[in-house]
Amino acid sequence: MRISYNAEADLLYLRFDEESQELINKRVSDDVVLDLGTGDRIVGIEILDASQHLDLAHLLPVTYEATGKR
């Protein structure tokens, strides 16, 4: 699993499957988008306005990759 955070967009992305495949995006709420892969498996989750929903500092001990400026 890979977790990345884009501070400029305030977007947290959780990727469960690194296999290259065609993805379909399915919005399940205003701030959550699922990335569906082969067989409609969830391969990723995008959380928009992540800092409003999660305390990103408490994701530890899981490490995350921050991209963009904050």
mmCIF file as Biopython writes it, N, C-alpha, C and O atoms, coordinates in Angstrom:
data_model
#
loop_
_atom_site.group_PDB
_atom_site.id
_atom_site.type_symbol
_atom_site.label_atom_id
_atom_site.label_alt_id
_atom_site.label_comp_id
_atom_site.label_asym_id
_atom_site.label_entity_id
_atom_site.label_seq_id
_atom_site.pdbx_PDB_ins_code
_atom_site.Cartn_x
_atom_site.Cartn_y
_atom_site.Cartn_z
_atom_site.occupancy
_atom_site.B_iso_or_equiv
_atom_site.auth_seq_id
_atom_site.auth_asym_id
_atom_site.pdbx_PDB_model_num
ATOM 1   N N  . MET A ? 1  ? 0.847   -1.173 0.000   1.0 0.0 1  A 1 
ATOM 2   C CA . MET A ? 1  ? 0.000   0.000  0.000   1.0 0.0 1  A 1 
ATOM 3   C C  . MET A ? 1  ? 0.891   1.233  0.000   1.0 0.0 1  A 1 
ATOM 4   O O  . MET A ? 1  ? 1.925   1.267  0.667   1.0 0.0 1  A 1 
ATOM 5   N N  . ARG A ? 2  ? 0.481   2.237  -0.750  1.0 0.0 2  A 1 
ATOM 6   C CA . ARG A ? 2  ? 1.209   3.501  -0.808  1.0 0.0 2  A 1 
ATOM 7   C C  . ARG A ? 2  ? 0.242   4.621  -0.441  1.0 0.0 2  A 1 
ATOM 8   O O  . ARG A ? 2  ? -0.895  4.652  -0.910  1.0 0.0 2  A 1 
ATOM 9   N N  . ILE A ? 3  ? 0.704   5.531  0.394   1.0 0.0 3  A 1 
ATOM 10  C CA . ILE A ? 3  ? -0.090  6.692  0.782   1.0 0.0 3  A 1 
ATOM 11  C C  . ILE A ? 3  ? 0.661   7.929  0.334   1.0 0.0 3  A 1 
ATOM 12  O O  . ILE A ? 3  ? 1.846   8.083  0.630   1.0 0.0 3  A 1 
ATOM 13  N N  . SER A ? 4  ? -0.023  8.810  -0.380  1.0 0.0 4  A 1 
ATOM 14  C CA . SER A ? 4  ? 0.609   10.066 -0.764  1.0 0.0 4  A 1 
ATOM 15  C C  . SER A ? 4  ? -0.343  11.212 -0.444  1.0 0.0 4  A 1 
ATOM 16  O O  . SER A ? 4  ? -1.565  11.067 -0.488  1.0 0.0 4  A 1 
ATOM 17  N N  . TYR A ? 5  ? 0.251   12.344 -0.123  1.0 0.0 5  A 1 
ATOM 18  C CA . TYR A ? 5  ? -0.527  13.525 0.231   1.0 0.0 5  A 1 
ATOM 19  C C  . TYR A ? 5  ? -0.016  14.707 -0.579  1.0 0.0 5  A 1 
ATOM 20  O O  . TYR A ? 5  ? 1.180   14.998 -0.579  1.0 0.0 5  A 1 
ATOM 21  N N  . ASN A ? 6  ? -0.920  15.383 -1.264  1.0 0.0 6  A 1 
ATOM 22  C CA . ASN A ? 6  ? -0.590  16.586 -2.003  1.0 0.0 6  A 1 
ATOM 23  C C  . ASN A ? 6  ? -1.116  17.762 -1.193  1.0 0.0 6  A 1 
ATOM 24  O O  . ASN A ? 6  ? -2.324  17.989 -1.128  1.0 0.0 6  A 1 
ATOM 25  N N  . ALA A ? 7  ? -0.203  18.510 -0.576  1.0 0.0 7  A 1 
ATOM 26  C CA . ALA A ? 7  ? -0.586  19.605 0.310   1.0 0.0 7  A 1 
ATOM 27  C C  . ALA A ? 7  ? -1.269  20.742 -0.447  1.0 0.0 7  A 1 
ATOM 28  O O  . ALA A ? 7  ? -2.193  21.365 0.077   1.0 0.0 7  A 1 
ATOM 29  N N  . GLU A ? 8  ? -0.824  21.018 -1.676  1.0 0.0 8  A 1 
ATOM 30  C CA . GLU A ? 8  ? -1.442  22.097 -2.455  1.0 0.0 8  A 1 
ATOM 31  C C  . GLU A ? 8  ? -2.911  21.811 -2.725  1.0 0.0 8  A 1 
ATOM 32  O O  . GLU A ? 8  ? -3.752  22.703 -2.614  1.0 0.0 8  A 1 
ATOM 33  N N  . ALA A ? 9  ? -3.216  20.587 -3.075  1.0 0.0 9  A 1 
ATOM 34  C CA . ALA A ? 9  ? -4.590  20.194 -3.391  1.0 0.0 9  A 1 
ATOM 35  C C  . ALA A ? 9  ? -5.332  19.672 -2.166  1.0 0.0 9  A 1 
ATOM 36  O O  . ALA A ? 9  ? -6.543  19.455 -2.227  1.0 0.0 9  A 1 
ATOM 37  N N  . ASP A ? 10 ? -4.619  19.466 -1.048  1.0 0.0 10 A 1 
ATOM 38  C CA . ASP A ? 10 ? -5.169  18.859 0.170   1.0 0.0 10 A 1 
ATOM 39  C C  . ASP A ? 10 ? -5.853  17.533 -0.166  1.0 0.0 10 A 1 
ATOM 40  O O  . ASP A ? 10 ? -6.991  17.275 0.227   1.0 0.0 10 A 1 
ATOM 41  N N  . LEU A ? 11 ? -5.111  16.702 -0.910  1.0 0.0 11 A 1 
ATOM 42  C CA . LEU A ? 11 ? -5.630  15.431 -1.394  1.0 0.0 11 A 1 
ATOM 43  C C  . LEU A ? 11 ? -4.783  14.290 -0.851  1.0 0.0 11 A 1 
ATOM 44  O O  . LEU A ? 11 ? -3.566  14.261 -1.035  1.0 0.0 11 A 1 
ATOM 45  N N  . LEU A ? 12 ? -5.437  13.358 -0.184  1.0 0.0 12 A 1 
ATOM 46  C CA . LEU A ? 12 ? -4.772  12.155 0.319   1.0 0.0 12 A 1 
ATOM 47  C C  . LEU A ? 12 ? -5.157  11.006 -0.600  1.0 0.0 12 A 1 
ATOM 48  O O  . LEU A ? 12 ? -6.333  10.813 -0.907  1.0 0.0 12 A 1 
ATOM 49  N N  . TYR A ? 13 ? -4.156  10.242 -1.039  1.0 0.0 13 A 1 
ATOM 50  C CA . TYR A ? 13 ? -4.420  9.131  -1.946  1.0 0.0 13 A 1 
ATOM 51  C C  . TYR A ? 13 ? -3.851  7.855  -1.361  1.0 0.0 13 A 1 
ATOM 52  O O  . TYR A ? 13 ? -2.670  7.791  -1.018  1.0 0.0 13 A 1 
ATOM 53  N N  . LEU A ? 14 ? -4.688  6.848  -1.248  1.0 0.0 14 A 1 
ATOM 54  C CA . LEU A ? 14 ? -4.272  5.527  -0.780  1.0 0.0 14 A 1 
ATOM 55  C C  . LEU A ? 14 ? -4.335  4.589  -1.974  1.0 0.0 14 A 1 
ATOM 56  O O  . LEU A ? 14 ? -5.386  4.421  -2.591  1.0 0.0 14 A 1 
ATOM 57  N N  . ARG A ? 15 ? -3.204  3.982  -2.290  1.0 0.0 15 A 1 
ATOM 58  C CA . ARG A ? 15 ? -3.136  3.056  -3.429  1.0 0.0 15 A 1 
ATOM 59  C C  . ARG A ? 15 ? -2.861  1.662  -2.882  1.0 0.0 15 A 1 
ATOM 60  O O  . ARG A ? 15 ? -1.866  1.447  -2.191  1.0 0.0 15 A 1 
ATOM 61  N N  . PHE A ? 16 ? -3.742  0.721  -3.191  1.0 0.0 16 A 1 
ATOM 62  C CA . PHE A ? 16 ? -3.639  -0.634 -2.668  1.0 0.0 16 A 1 
ATOM 63  C C  . PHE A ? 16 ? -2.965  -1.599 -3.636  1.0 0.0 16 A 1 
ATOM 64  O O  . PHE A ? 16 ? -2.402  -2.609 -3.214  1.0 0.0 16 A 1 
ATOM 65  N N  . ASP A ? 17 ? -3.017  -1.298 -4.920  1.0 0.0 17 A 1 
ATOM 66  C CA . ASP A ? 17 ? -2.520  -2.214 -5.946  1.0 0.0 17 A 1 
ATOM 67  C C  . ASP A ? 17 ? -1.702  -1.414 -6.949  1.0 0.0 17 A 1 
ATOM 68  O O  . ASP A ? 17 ? -2.238  -0.522 -7.607  1.0 0.0 17 A 1 
ATOM 69  N N  . GLU A ? 18 ? -0.420  -1.716 -7.076  1.0 0.0 18 A 1 
ATOM 70  C CA . GLU A ? 18 ? 0.466   -0.965 -7.968  1.0 0.0 18 A 1 
ATOM 71  C C  . GLU A ? 18 ? 0.440   -1.485 -9.403  1.0 0.0 18 A 1 
ATOM 72  O O  . GLU A ? 18 ? 1.127   -0.944 -10.270 1.0 0.0 18 A 1 
ATOM 73  N N  . GLU A ? 19 ? -0.342  -2.521 -9.660  1.0 0.0 19 A 1 
ATOM 74  C CA . GLU A ? 19 ? -0.431  -3.080 -11.008 1.0 0.0 19 A 1 
ATOM 75  C C  . GLU A ? 19 ? -0.990  -2.032 -11.967 1.0 0.0 19 A 1 
ATOM 76  O O  . GLU A ? 19 ? -1.986  -1.373 -11.665 1.0 0.0 19 A 1 
ATOM 77  N N  . SER A ? 20 ? -0.346  -1.881 -13.123 1.0 0.0 20 A 1 
ATOM 78  C CA . SER A ? 20 ? -0.821  -0.943 -14.134 1.0 0.0 20 A 1 
ATOM 79  C C  . SER A ? 20 ? -2.110  -1.492 -14.739 1.0 0.0 20 A 1 
ATOM 80  O O  . SER A ? 20 ? -2.133  -2.605 -15.263 1.0 0.0 20 A 1 
ATOM 81  N N  . GLN A ? 21 ? -3.175  -0.708 -14.665 1.0 0.0 21 A 1 
ATOM 82  C CA . GLN A ? 21 ? -4.455  -1.149 -15.191 1.0 0.0 21 A 1 
ATOM 83  C C  . GLN A ? 21 ? -5.341  0.058  -15.457 1.0 0.0 21 A 1 
ATOM 84  O O  . GLN A ? 21 ? -5.108  1.142  -14.920 1.0 0.0 21 A 1 
ATOM 85  N N  . GLU A ? 22 ? -6.339  -0.132 -16.273 1.0 0.0 22 A 1 
ATOM 86  C CA . GLU A ? 22 ? -7.294  0.934  -16.545 1.0 0.0 22 A 1 
ATOM 87  C C  . GLU A ? 22 ? -8.159  1.119  -15.303 1.0 0.0 22 A 1 
ATOM 88  O O  . GLU A ? 22 ? -8.640  0.149  -14.717 1.0 0.0 22 A 1 
ATOM 89  N N  . LEU A ? 23 ? -8.350  2.378  -14.909 1.0 0.0 23 A 1 
ATOM 90  C CA . LEU A ? 23 ? -9.123  2.675  -13.710 1.0 0.0 23 A 1 
ATOM 91  C C  . LEU A ? 23 ? -10.396 3.428  -14.058 1.0 0.0 23 A 1 
ATOM 92  O O  . LEU A ? 23 ? -10.433 4.222  -14.999 1.0 0.0 23 A 1 
ATOM 93  N N  . ILE A ? 24 ? -11.422 3.166  -13.290 1.0 0.0 24 A 1 
ATOM 94  C CA . ILE A ? 24 ? -12.671 3.913  -13.369 1.0 0.0 24 A 1 
ATOM 95  C C  . ILE A ? 24 ? -12.821 4.638  -12.040 1.0 0.0 24 A 1 
ATOM 96  O O  . ILE A ? 24 ? -12.675 4.031  -10.979 1.0 0.0 24 A 1 
ATOM 97  N N  . ASN A ? 25 ? -13.115 5.939  -12.094 1.0 0.0 25 A 1 
ATOM 98  C CA . ASN A ? 25 ? -13.322 6.722  -10.875 1.0 0.0 25 A 1 
ATOM 99  C C  . ASN A ? 25 ? -14.798 6.726  -10.528 1.0 0.0 25 A 1 
ATOM 100 O O  . ASN A ? 25 ? -15.649 6.980  -11.381 1.0 0.0 25 A 1 
ATOM 101 N N  . LYS A ? 26 ? -15.094 6.441  -9.258  1.0 0.0 26 A 1 
ATOM 102 C CA . LYS A ? 26 ? -16.482 6.451  -8.793  1.0 0.0 26 A 1 
ATOM 103 C C  . LYS A ? 26 ? -16.567 7.316  -7.542  1.0 0.0 26 A 1 
ATOM 104 O O  . LYS A ? 26 ? -16.028 6.959  -6.495  1.0 0.0 26 A 1 
ATOM 105 N N  . ARG A ? 27 ? -17.245 8.453  -7.655  1.0 0.0 27 A 1 
ATOM 106 C CA . ARG A ? 27 ? -17.412 9.350  -6.511  1.0 0.0 27 A 1 
ATOM 107 C C  . ARG A ? 27 ? -18.485 8.763  -5.598  1.0 0.0 27 A 1 
ATOM 108 O O  . ARG A ? 27 ? -19.614 8.523  -6.026  1.0 0.0 27 A 1 
ATOM 109 N N  . VAL A ? 28 ? -18.123 8.537  -4.339  1.0 0.0 28 A 1 
ATOM 110 C CA . VAL A ? 28 ? -19.071 7.949  -3.395  1.0 0.0 28 A 1 
ATOM 111 C C  . VAL A ? 28 ? -19.581 8.976  -2.389  1.0 0.0 28 A 1 
ATOM 112 O O  . VAL A ? 28 ? -20.557 8.724  -1.682  1.0 0.0 28 A 1 
ATOM 113 N N  . SER A ? 29 ? -18.923 10.135 -2.324  1.0 0.0 29 A 1 
ATOM 114 C CA . SER A ? 29 ? -19.401 11.257 -1.515  1.0 0.0 29 A 1 
ATOM 115 C C  . SER A ? 29 ? -18.741 12.509 -2.071  1.0 0.0 29 A 1 
ATOM 116 O O  . SER A ? 29 ? -17.961 12.430 -3.020  1.0 0.0 29 A 1 
ATOM 117 N N  . ASP A ? 30 ? -19.047 13.660 -1.491  1.0 0.0 30 A 1 
ATOM 118 C CA . ASP A ? 30 ? -18.455 14.905 -1.980  1.0 0.0 30 A 1 
ATOM 119 C C  . ASP A ? 30 ? -16.936 14.870 -1.939  1.0 0.0 30 A 1 
ATOM 120 O O  . ASP A ? 30 ? -16.282 15.472 -2.791  1.0 0.0 30 A 1 
ATOM 121 N N  . ASP A ? 31 ? -16.365 14.172 -0.963  1.0 0.0 31 A 1 
ATOM 122 C CA . ASP A ? 31 ? -14.924 14.213 -0.748  1.0 0.0 31 A 1 
ATOM 123 C C  . ASP A ? 31 ? -14.214 12.876 -0.906  1.0 0.0 31 A 1 
ATOM 124 O O  . ASP A ? 31 ? -13.029 12.780 -0.587  1.0 0.0 31 A 1 
ATOM 125 N N  . VAL A ? 32 ? -14.893 11.848 -1.386  1.0 0.0 32 A 1 
ATOM 126 C CA . VAL A ? 32 ? -14.257 10.532 -1.534  1.0 0.0 32 A 1 
ATOM 127 C C  . VAL A ? 32 ? -14.523 9.979  -2.935  1.0 0.0 32 A 1 
ATOM 128 O O  . VAL A ? 32 ? -15.662 9.897  -3.396  1.0 0.0 32 A 1 
ATOM 129 N N  . VAL A ? 33 ? -13.416 9.601  -3.593  1.0 0.0 33 A 1 
ATOM 130 C CA . VAL A ? 33 ? -13.493 9.003  -4.925  1.0 0.0 33 A 1 
ATOM 131 C C  . VAL A ? 33 ? -12.767 7.662  -4.873  1.0 0.0 33 A 1 
ATOM 132 O O  . VAL A ? 33 ? -11.627 7.580  -4.416  1.0 0.0 33 A 1 
ATOM 133 N N  . LEU A ? 34 ? -13.435 6.617  -5.343  1.0 0.0 34 A 1 
ATOM 134 C CA . LEU A ? 34 ? -12.817 5.293  -5.420  1.0 0.0 34 A 1 
ATOM 135 C C  . LEU A ? 34 ? -12.241 5.092  -6.813  1.0 0.0 34 A 1 
ATOM 136 O O  . LEU A ? 34 ? -12.862 5.469  -7.807  1.0 0.0 34 A 1 
ATOM 137 N N  . ASP A ? 35 ? -11.064 4.503  -6.884  1.0 0.0 35 A 1 
ATOM 138 C CA . ASP A ? 35 ? -10.484 4.077  -8.153  1.0 0.0 35 A 1 
ATOM 139 C C  . ASP A ? 35 ? -10.728 2.578  -8.262  1.0 0.0 35 A 1 
ATOM 140 O O  . ASP A ? 35 ? -10.215 1.795  -7.462  1.0 0.0 35 A 1 
ATOM 141 N N  . LEU A ? 36 ? -11.509 2.189  -9.248  1.0 0.0 36 A 1 
ATOM 142 C CA . LEU A ? 36 ? -11.853 0.785  -9.451  1.0 0.0 36 A 1 
ATOM 143 C C  . LEU A ? 36 ? -11.042 0.229  -10.608 1.0 0.0 36 A 1 
ATOM 144 O O  . LEU A ? 36 ? -10.944 0.845  -11.670 1.0 0.0 36 A 1 
ATOM 145 N N  . GLY A ? 37 ? -10.465 -0.941 -10.390 1.0 0.0 37 A 1 
ATOM 146 C CA . GLY A ? 37 ? -9.649  -1.586 -11.412 1.0 0.0 37 A 1 
ATOM 147 C C  . GLY A ? 37 ? -10.337 -2.812 -11.971 1.0 0.0 37 A 1 
ATOM 148 O O  . GLY A ? 37 ? -11.565 -2.899 -11.983 1.0 0.0 37 A 1 
ATOM 149 N N  . THR A ? 38 ? -9.544  -3.748 -12.431 1.0 0.0 38 A 1 
ATOM 150 C CA . THR A ? 38 ? -10.029 -4.983 -13.020 1.0 0.0 38 A 1 
ATOM 151 C C  . THR A ? 38 ? -10.977 -5.700 -12.065 1.0 0.0 38 A 1 
ATOM 152 O O  . THR A ? 38 ? -10.671 -5.869 -10.885 1.0 0.0 38 A 1 
ATOM 153 N N  . GLY A ? 39 ? -12.121 -6.118 -12.580 1.0 0.0 39 A 1 
ATOM 154 C CA . GLY A ? 39 ? -13.093 -6.826 -11.759 1.0 0.0 39 A 1 
ATOM 155 C C  . GLY A ? 39 ? -13.760 -5.935 -10.731 1.0 0.0 39 A 1 
ATOM 156 O O  . GLY A ? 39 ? -14.278 -6.427 -9.728  1.0 0.0 39 A 1 
ATOM 157 N N  . ASP A ? 40 ? -13.758 -4.615 -10.967 1.0 0.0 40 A 1 
ATOM 158 C CA . ASP A ? 40 ? -14.350 -3.635 -10.044 1.0 0.0 40 A 1 
ATOM 159 C C  . ASP A ? 40 ? -13.732 -3.679 -8.653  1.0 0.0 40 A 1 
ATOM 160 O O  . ASP A ? 40 ? -14.385 -3.336 -7.667  1.0 0.0 40 A 1 
ATOM 161 N N  . ARG A ? 41 ? -12.463 -4.105 -8.572  1.0 0.0 41 A 1 
ATOM 162 C CA . ARG A ? 41 ? -11.744 -4.090 -7.290  1.0 0.0 41 A 1 
ATOM 163 C C  . ARG A ? 41 ? -11.331 -2.667 -6.964  1.0 0.0 41 A 1 
ATOM 164 O O  . ARG A ? 41 ? -10.937 -1.911 -7.853  1.0 0.0 41 A 1 
ATOM 165 N N  . ILE A ? 42 ? -11.421 -2.299 -5.696  1.0 0.0 42 A 1 
ATOM 166 C CA . ILE A ? 42 ? -10.948 -0.986 -5.261  1.0 0.0 42 A 1 
ATOM 167 C C  . ILE A ? 42 ? -9.428  -1.034 -5.218  1.0 0.0 42 A 1 
ATOM 168 O O  . ILE A ? 42 ? -8.847  -1.802 -4.451  1.0 0.0 42 A 1 
ATOM 169 N N  . VAL A ? 43 ? -8.787  -0.217 -6.039  1.0 0.0 43 A 1 
ATOM 170 C CA . VAL A ? 43 ? -7.328  -0.176 -6.060  1.0 0.0 43 A 1 
ATOM 171 C C  . VAL A ? 43 ? -6.798  1.132  -5.486  1.0 0.0 43 A 1 
ATOM 172 O O  . VAL A ? 43 ? -5.600  1.253  -5.229  1.0 0.0 43 A 1 
ATOM 173 N N  . GLY A ? 44 ? -7.678  2.113  -5.283  1.0 0.0 44 A 1 
ATOM 174 C CA . GLY A ? 44 ? -7.243  3.372  -4.705  1.0 0.0 44 A 1 
ATOM 175 C C  . GLY A ? 44 ? -8.413  4.159  -4.154  1.0 0.0 44 A 1 
ATOM 176 O O  . GLY A ? 44 ? -9.557  3.992  -4.576  1.0 0.0 44 A 1 
ATOM 177 N N  . ILE A ? 45 ? -8.098  5.025  -3.198  1.0 0.0 45 A 1 
ATOM 178 C CA . ILE A ? 45 ? -9.097  5.912  -2.609  1.0 0.0 45 A 1 
ATOM 179 C C  . ILE A ? 45 ? -8.508  7.313  -2.568  1.0 0.0 45 A 1 
ATOM 180 O O  . ILE A ? 45 ? -7.412  7.516  -2.045  1.0 0.0 45 A 1 
ATOM 181 N N  . GLU A ? 46 ? -9.235  8.279  -3.122  1.0 0.0 46 A 1 
ATOM 182 C CA . GLU A ? 46 ? -8.846  9.683  -3.063  1.0 0.0 46 A 1 
ATOM 183 C C  . GLU A ? 46 ? -9.724  10.366 -2.022  1.0 0.0 46 A 1 
ATOM 184 O O  . GLU A ? 46 ? -10.949 10.250 -2.060  1.0 0.0 46 A 1 
ATOM 185 N N  . ILE A ? 47 ? -9.098  11.073 -1.099  1.0 0.0 47 A 1 
ATOM 186 C CA . ILE A ? 47 ? -9.844  11.829 -0.097  1.0 0.0 47 A 1 
ATOM 187 C C  . ILE A ? 47 ? -9.548  13.303 -0.332  1.0 0.0 47 A 1 
ATOM 188 O O  . ILE A ? 47 ? -8.437  13.772 -0.088  1.0 0.0 47 A 1 
ATOM 189 N N  . LEU A ? 48 ? -10.555 14.025 -0.808  1.0 0.0 48 A 1 
ATOM 190 C CA . LEU A ? 48 ? -10.427 15.447 -1.079  1.0 0.0 48 A 1 
ATOM 191 C C  . LEU A ? 48 ? -10.607 16.223 0.222   1.0 0.0 48 A 1 
ATOM 192 O O  . LEU A ? 48 ? -11.322 15.773 1.117   1.0 0.0 48 A 1 
ATOM 193 N N  . ASP A ? 49 ? -9.965  17.386 0.334   1.0 0.0 49 A 1 
ATOM 194 C CA . ASP A ? 49 ? -10.005 18.179 1.570   1.0 0.0 49 A 1 
ATOM 195 C C  . ASP A ? 49 ? -9.629  17.307 2.763   1.0 0.0 49 A 1 
ATOM 196 O O  . ASP A ? 49 ? -10.278 17.345 3.809   1.0 0.0 49 A 1 
ATOM 197 N N  . ALA A ? 50 ? -8.580  16.529 2.589   1.0 0.0 50 A 1 
ATOM 198 C CA . ALA A ? 50 ? -8.177  15.517 3.568   1.0 0.0 50 A 1 
ATOM 199 C C  . ALA A ? 50 ? -7.943  16.091 4.957   1.0 0.0 50 A 1 
ATOM 200 O O  . ALA A ? 50 ? -8.310  15.463 5.950   1.0 0.0 50 A 1 
ATOM 201 N N  . SER A ? 51 ? -7.338  17.272 5.045   1.0 0.0 51 A 1 
ATOM 202 C CA . SER A ? 51 ? -7.023  17.831 6.364   1.0 0.0 51 A 1 
ATOM 203 C C  . SER A ? 51 ? -8.280  18.201 7.145   1.0 0.0 51 A 1 
ATOM 204 O O  . SER A ? 51 ? -8.218  18.384 8.361   1.0 0.0 51 A 1 
ATOM 205 N N  . GLN A ? 52 ? -9.418  18.314 6.465   1.0 0.0 52 A 1 
ATOM 206 C CA . GLN A ? 52 ? -10.678 18.589 7.155   1.0 0.0 52 A 1 
ATOM 207 C C  . GLN A ? 52 ? -11.298 17.317 7.728   1.0 0.0 52 A 1 
ATOM 208 O O  . GLN A ? 52 ? -12.165 17.384 8.600   1.0 0.0 52 A 1 
ATOM 209 N N  . HIS A ? 53 ? -10.857 16.165 7.241   1.0 0.0 53 A 1 
ATOM 210 C CA . HIS A ? 53 ? -11.435 14.890 7.664   1.0 0.0 53 A 1 
ATOM 211 C C  . HIS A ? 53 ? -10.508 14.063 8.545   1.0 0.0 53 A 1 
ATOM 212 O O  . HIS A ? 53 ? -10.968 13.243 9.339   1.0 0.0 53 A 1 
ATOM 213 N N  . LEU A ? 54 ? -9.202  14.278 8.405   1.0 0.0 54 A 1 
ATOM 214 C CA . LEU A ? 54 ? -8.217  13.451 9.100   1.0 0.0 54 A 1 
ATOM 215 C C  . LEU A ? 54 ? -7.161  14.323 9.749   1.0 0.0 54 A 1 
ATOM 216 O O  . LEU A ? 54 ? -6.829  15.397 9.246   1.0 0.0 54 A 1 
ATOM 217 N N  . ASP A ? 55 ? -6.642  13.855 10.863  1.0 0.0 55 A 1 
ATOM 218 C CA . ASP A ? 55 ? -5.466  14.481 11.461  1.0 0.0 55 A 1 
ATOM 219 C C  . ASP A ? 55 ? -4.268  13.772 10.846  1.0 0.0 55 A 1 
ATOM 220 O O  . ASP A ? 55 ? -3.876  12.695 11.296  1.0 0.0 55 A 1 
ATOM 221 N N  . LEU A ? 56 ? -3.696  14.373 9.828   1.0 0.0 56 A 1 
ATOM 222 C CA . LEU A ? 56 ? -2.645  13.715 9.052   1.0 0.0 56 A 1 
ATOM 223 C C  . LEU A ? 56 ? -1.437  13.349 9.898   1.0 0.0 56 A 1 
ATOM 224 O O  . LEU A ? 56 ? -0.744  12.382 9.582   1.0 0.0 56 A 1 
ATOM 225 N N  . ALA A ? 57 ? -1.168  14.085 10.953  1.0 0.0 57 A 1 
ATOM 226 C CA . ALA A ? 57 ? -0.035  13.776 11.831  1.0 0.0 57 A 1 
ATOM 227 C C  . ALA A ? 57 ? -0.231  12.443 12.542  1.0 0.0 57 A 1 
ATOM 228 O O  . ALA A ? 57 ? 0.744   11.806 12.942  1.0 0.0 57 A 1 
ATOM 229 N N  . HIS A ? 58 ? -1.484  12.013 12.705  1.0 0.0 58 A 1 
ATOM 230 C CA . HIS A ? 58 ? -1.756  10.759 13.409  1.0 0.0 58 A 1 
ATOM 231 C C  . HIS A ? 58 ? -1.818  9.550  12.481  1.0 0.0 58 A 1 
ATOM 232 O O  . HIS A ? 58 ? -2.237  8.469  12.897  1.0 0.0 58 A 1 
ATOM 233 N N  . LEU A ? 59 ? -1.409  9.723  11.240  1.0 0.0 59 A 1 
ATOM 234 C CA . LEU A ? 59 ? -1.304  8.567  10.344  1.0 0.0 59 A 1 
ATOM 235 C C  . LEU A ? 59 ? -0.118  7.696  10.714  1.0 0.0 59 A 1 
ATOM 236 O O  . LEU A ? 59 ? -0.026  6.545  10.287  1.0 0.0 59 A 1 
ATOM 237 N N  . LEU A ? 60 ? 0.783   8.243  11.504  1.0 0.0 60 A 1 
ATOM 238 C CA . LEU A ? 60 ? 1.963   7.487  11.923  1.0 0.0 60 A 1 
ATOM 239 C C  . LEU A ? 60 ? 1.541   6.331  12.810  1.0 0.0 60 A 1 
ATOM 240 O O  . LEU A ? 60 ? 0.563   6.477  13.543  1.0 0.0 60 A 1 
ATOM 241 N N  . PRO A ? 61 ? 2.214   5.196  12.789  1.0 0.0 61 A 1 
ATOM 242 C CA . PRO A ? 61 ? 3.534   4.989  12.206  1.0 0.0 61 A 1 
ATOM 243 C C  . PRO A ? 61 ? 3.533   4.786  10.699  1.0 0.0 61 A 1 
ATOM 244 O O  . PRO A ? 61 ? 4.597   4.578  10.116  1.0 0.0 61 A 1 
ATOM 245 N N  . VAL A ? 62 ? 2.388   4.837  10.057  1.0 0.0 62 A 1 
ATOM 246 C CA . VAL A ? 62 ? 2.380   4.753  8.603   1.0 0.0 62 A 1 
ATOM 247 C C  . VAL A ? 62 ? 3.037   6.014  8.062   1.0 0.0 62 A 1 
ATOM 248 O O  . VAL A ? 62 ? 2.690   7.122  8.471   1.0 0.0 62 A 1 
ATOM 249 N N  . THR A ? 63 ? 3.972   5.853  7.157   1.0 0.0 63 A 1 
ATOM 250 C CA . THR A ? 63 ? 4.603   7.024  6.566   1.0 0.0 63 A 1 
ATOM 251 C C  . THR A ? 63 ? 3.859   7.398  5.299   1.0 0.0 63 A 1 
ATOM 252 O O  . THR A ? 63 ? 3.299   6.540  4.618   1.0 0.0 63 A 1 
ATOM 253 N N  . TYR A ? 64 ? 3.858   8.668  4.995   1.0 0.0 64 A 1 
ATOM 254 C CA . TYR A ? 64 ? 3.223   9.106  3.772   1.0 0.0 64 A 1 
ATOM 255 C C  . TYR A ? 64 ? 4.151   10.043 3.034   1.0 0.0 64 A 1 
ATOM 256 O O  . TYR A ? 64 ? 5.018   10.684 3.628   1.0 0.0 64 A 1 
ATOM 257 N N  . GLU A ? 65 ? 3.960   10.110 1.753   1.0 0.0 65 A 1 
ATOM 258 C CA . GLU A ? 65 ? 4.789   10.928 0.886   1.0 0.0 65 A 1 
ATOM 259 C C  . GLU A ? 65 ? 4.049   12.232 0.636   1.0 0.0 65 A 1 
ATOM 260 O O  . GLU A ? 65 ? 2.943   12.217 0.095   1.0 0.0 65 A 1 
ATOM 261 N N  . ALA A ? 66 ? 4.634   13.356 1.017   1.0 0.0 66 A 1 
ATOM 262 C CA . ALA A ? 66 ? 4.010   14.656 0.803   1.0 0.0 66 A 1 
ATOM 263 C C  . ALA A ? 66 ? 4.551   15.262 -0.483  1.0 0.0 66 A 1 
ATOM 264 O O  . ALA A ? 66 ? 5.760   15.289 -0.713  1.0 0.0 66 A 1 
ATOM 265 N N  . THR A ? 67 ? 3.638   15.748 -1.316  1.0 0.0 67 A 1 
ATOM 266 C CA . THR A ? 67 ? 4.039   16.416 -2.546  1.0 0.0 67 A 1 
ATOM 267 C C  . THR A ? 67 ? 3.378   17.778 -2.595  1.0 0.0 67 A 1 
ATOM 268 O O  . THR A ? 67 ? 2.345   17.988 -1.959  1.0 0.0 67 A 1 
ATOM 269 N N  . GLY A ? 68 ? 3.942   18.684 -3.322  1.0 0.0 68 A 1 
ATOM 270 C CA . GLY A ? 68 ? 3.379   20.024 -3.424  1.0 0.0 68 A 1 
ATOM 271 C C  . GLY A ? 68 ? 3.813   20.899 -2.267  1.0 0.0 68 A 1 
ATOM 272 O O  . GLY A ? 68 ? 4.450   20.434 -1.322  1.0 0.0 68 A 1 
ATOM 273 N N  . LYS A ? 69 ? 3.459   22.175 -2.352  1.0 0.0 69 A 1 
ATOM 274 C CA . LYS A ? 69 ? 3.826   23.134 -1.303  1.0 0.0 69 A 1 
ATOM 275 C C  . LYS A ? 69 ? 2.699   23.267 -0.305  1.0 0.0 69 A 1 
ATOM 276 O O  . LYS A ? 69 ? 1.533   23.083 -0.653  1.0 0.0 69 A 1 
ATOM 277 N N  . ARG A ? 70 ? 3.030   23.581 0.921   1.0 0.0 70 A 1 
ATOM 278 C CA . ARG A ? 70 ? 2.016   23.791 1.967   1.0 0.0 70 A 1 
ATOM 279 C C  . ARG A ? 70 ? 2.352   25.030 2.705   1.0 0.0 70 A 1 
ATOM 280 O O  . ARG A ? 70 ? 1.637   25.408 3.634   1.0 0.0 70 A 1 
#
